[in-house]
Amino acid sequence: MNKLPIDQARDRDLRLSQVALQRAAQRAHDVARATGTMVVVSRDGVIEHLKPEAGEDASPK
């Protein structure tokens, strides 16, 4: 198993995948906020249902 950080991967798609996932998470939170629905996330193996607040961002905690 490669122990290097993902942002040092040789494959360009793999290097940029983390940014793409963060962008997708932000979009999911934006849509949930606009539609009044919850976002389902898994943190440390625990499923959580989050209701995005008006000023909240999708940054990992």
TORPA-4810 file (N, C-alpha, C, O; in nm, 3 decimals):
<nodes>
NODE_1_0.084_-0.118_0.000_0.000_0.000_0.000_0.089_0.124_0.000_0.188_0.131_0.073_M
NODE_2_0.053_0.221_-0.082_0.129_0.345_-0.092_0.093_0.436_0.025_-0.024_0.463_0.050_N
NODE_3_0.193_0.484_0.095_0.169_0.568_0.214_0.176_0.719_0.183_0.159_0.801_0.273_K
NODE_4_0.202_0.755_0.057_0.208_0.897_0.021_0.070_0.961_0.027_-0.031_0.895_0.004_L
NODE_5_0.065_1.090_0.059_-0.063_1.162_0.055_-0.121_1.160_-0.086_-0.047_1.156_-0.184_P
NODE_6_-0.253_1.164_-0.096_-0.319_1.154_-0.226_-0.282_1.271_-0.317_-0.282_1.256_-0.439_I
NODE_7_-0.249_1.386_-0.260_-0.215_1.501_-0.344_-0.075_1.489_-0.406_-0.033_1.576_-0.482_D
NODE_8_-0.004_1.381_-0.374_0.126_1.354_-0.435_0.122_1.235_-0.529_0.227_1.186_-0.573_Q
NODE_9_0.003_1.187_-0.562_-0.012_1.072_-0.651_0.039_1.106_-0.790_0.034_1.222_-0.832_A
NODE_10_0.086_1.006_-0.862_0.134_1.026_-0.999_0.018_1.052_-1.095_0.031_1.129_-1.190_R
NODE_11_-0.094_0.988_-1.069_-0.212_1.000_-1.155_-0.282_1.134_-1.129_-0.324_1.161_-1.016_D
NODE_12_-0.294_1.215_-1.231_-0.356_1.348_-1.218_-0.500_1.338_-1.168_-0.542_1.416_-1.082_R
NODE_13_-0.575_1.243_-1.221_-0.715_1.227_-1.177_-0.723_1.196_-1.029_-0.809_1.249_-0.959_D
NODE_14_-0.634_1.111_-0.981_-0.633_1.076_-0.839_-0.594_1.198_-0.755_-0.654_1.222_-0.650_L
NODE_15_-0.496_1.274_-0.799_-0.454_1.395_-0.726_-0.570_1.494_-0.711_-0.586_1.556_-0.606_R
NODE_16_-0.649_1.508_-0.815_-0.757_1.607_-0.814_-0.888_1.553_-0.757_-0.985_1.628_-0.743_L
NODE_17_-0.893_1.425_-0.724_-1.018_1.364_-0.676_-1.065_1.423_-0.543_-1.185_1.436_-0.521_S
NODE_18_-0.973_1.457_-0.456_-1.012_1.512_-0.326_-1.083_1.646_-0.343_-1.183_1.672_-0.276_Q
NODE_19_-1.032_1.730_-0.431_-1.096_1.860_-0.457_-1.235_1.838_-0.517_-1.329_1.909_-0.482_V
NODE_20_-1.247_1.741_-0.608_-1.376_1.712_-0.670_-1.476_1.664_-0.566_-1.593_1.702_-0.571_A
NODE_21_-1.433_1.580_-0.473_-1.523_1.532_-0.367_-1.566_1.645_-0.275_-1.682_1.649_-0.232_L
NODE_22_-1.476_1.736_-0.245_-1.513_1.851_-0.162_-1.615_1.940_-0.233_-1.708_1.992_-0.171_Q
NODE_23_-1.595_1.958_-0.364_-1.690_2.037_-0.444_-1.827_1.970_-0.445_-1.929_2.037_-0.435_R
NODE_24_-1.830_1.837_-0.459_-1.957_1.763_-0.460_-2.026_1.772_-0.324_-2.149_1.785_-0.318_A
NODE_25_-1.950_1.766_-0.216_-2.009_1.778_-0.082_-2.070_1.917_-0.063_-2.180_1.930_-0.008_A
NODE_26_-1.998_2.019_-0.109_-2.051_2.155_-0.099_-2.183_2.168_-0.176_-2.279_2.227_-0.127_Q
NODE_27_-2.185_2.111_-0.296_-2.307_2.116_-0.379_-2.422_2.042_-0.311_-2.536_2.089_-0.314_R
NODE_28_-2.393_1.927_-0.251_-2.497_1.851_-0.180_-2.555_1.933_-0.065_-2.676_1.933_-0.043_A
NODE_29_-2.468_2.002_0.008_-2.516_2.085_0.118_-2.597_2.204_0.066_-2.698_2.242_0.126_H
NODE_30_-2.554_2.262_-0.045_-2.628_2.374_-0.104_-2.768_2.330_-0.146_-2.866_2.399_-0.120_D
NODE_31_-2.777_2.214_-0.212_-2.906_2.162_-0.257_-2.994_2.129_-0.137_-3.114_2.158_-0.137_V
NODE_32_-2.936_2.067_-0.035_-3.013_2.033_0.085_-3.067_2.159_0.152_-3.182_2.162_0.197_A
NODE_33_-2.984_2.261_0.160_-3.027_2.388_0.220_-3.141_2.449_0.140_-3.238_2.499_0.197_R
NODE_34_-3.129_2.446_0.007_-3.230_2.506_-0.080_-3.362_2.430_-0.077_-3.468_2.490_-0.094_A
NODE_35_-3.356_2.298_-0.057_-3.477_2.216_-0.060_-3.529_2.179_0.078_-3.634_2.115_0.090_T
NODE_36_-3.456_2.218_0.184_-3.501_2.188_0.320_-3.489_2.040_0.354_-3.568_1.989_0.434_G
NODE_37_-3.392_1.972_0.295_-3.373_1.830_0.324_-3.244_1.808_0.403_-3.161_1.898_0.414_T
NODE_38_-3.229_1.689_0.456_-3.111_1.656_0.534_-3.003_1.594_0.446_-3.030_1.539_0.340_M
NODE_39_-2.879_1.605_0.494_-2.765_1.542_0.430_-2.723_1.425_0.518_-2.710_1.441_0.639_V
NODE_40_-2.701_1.310_0.458_-2.658_1.192_0.532_-2.508_1.174_0.512_-2.461_1.165_0.398_V
NODE_41_-2.433_1.168_0.623_-2.289_1.151_0.618_-2.248_1.038_0.712_-2.323_1.002_0.803_V
NODE_42_-2.131_0.985_0.688_-2.073_0.884_0.777_-1.944_0.941_0.834_-1.853_0.976_0.759_S
NODE_43_-1.937_0.950_0.966_-1.817_0.999_1.034_-1.771_0.892_1.131_-1.844_0.855_1.224_R
NODE_44_-1.652_0.843_1.110_-1.596_0.738_1.196_-1.690_0.619_1.207_-1.704_0.559_1.314_D
NODE_45_-1.754_0.584_1.096_-1.842_0.468_1.092_-1.981_0.491_1.149_-2.060_0.397_1.157_G
NODE_46_-2.011_0.614_1.188_-2.142_0.647_1.245_-2.219_0.728_1.141_-2.170_0.830_1.092_V
NODE_47_-2.341_0.684_1.109_-2.426_0.756_1.015_-2.491_0.874_1.086_-2.550_0.858_1.193_I
NODE_48_-2.481_0.992_1.026_-2.541_1.112_1.083_-2.632_1.177_0.979_-2.602_1.177_0.860_E
NODE_49_-2.742_1.233_1.026_-2.835_1.308_0.941_-2.821_1.454_0.980_-2.852_1.493_1.093_H
NODE_50_-2.773_1.536_0.887_-2.748_1.677_0.915_-2.847_1.765_0.842_-2.874_1.744_0.724_L
NODE_51_-2.901_1.862_0.913_-2.986_1.962_0.850_-2.901_2.087_0.834_-2.871_2.154_0.933_K
NODE_52_-2.862_2.120_0.712_-2.777_2.237_0.690_-2.846_2.365_0.735_-2.965_2.386_0.708_P
NODE_53_-2.772_2.450_0.804_-2.824_2.579_0.848_-2.796_2.682_0.740_-2.716_2.658_0.649_E
NODE_54_-2.861_2.795_0.748_-2.850_2.898_0.645_-2.707_2.944_0.622_-2.669_2.966_0.507_A
NODE_55_-2.626_2.959_0.726_-2.491_3.010_0.711_-2.384_2.903_0.713_-2.265_2.936_0.707_G
NODE_56_-2.421_2.777_0.721_-2.326_2.667_0.735_-2.257_2.638_0.602_-2.317_2.651_0.495_E
NODE_57_-2.130_2.597_0.611_-2.061_2.550_0.491_-2.041_2.400_0.504_-2.068_2.342_0.609_D
NODE_58_-1.994_2.337_0.396_-1.980_2.191_0.394_-1.840_2.146_0.433_-1.802_2.033_0.406_A
NODE_59_-1.764_2.234_0.496_-1.628_2.198_0.534_-1.627_2.086_0.636_-1.711_2.084_0.727_S
NODE_60_-1.533_1.991_0.622_-1.523_1.884_0.721_-1.490_1.941_0.857_-1.417_2.040_0.868_P
NODE_61_-1.543_1.880_0.959_-1.519_1.927_1.095_-1.409_1.847_1.161_-1.375_1.872_1.276_K
</nodes>
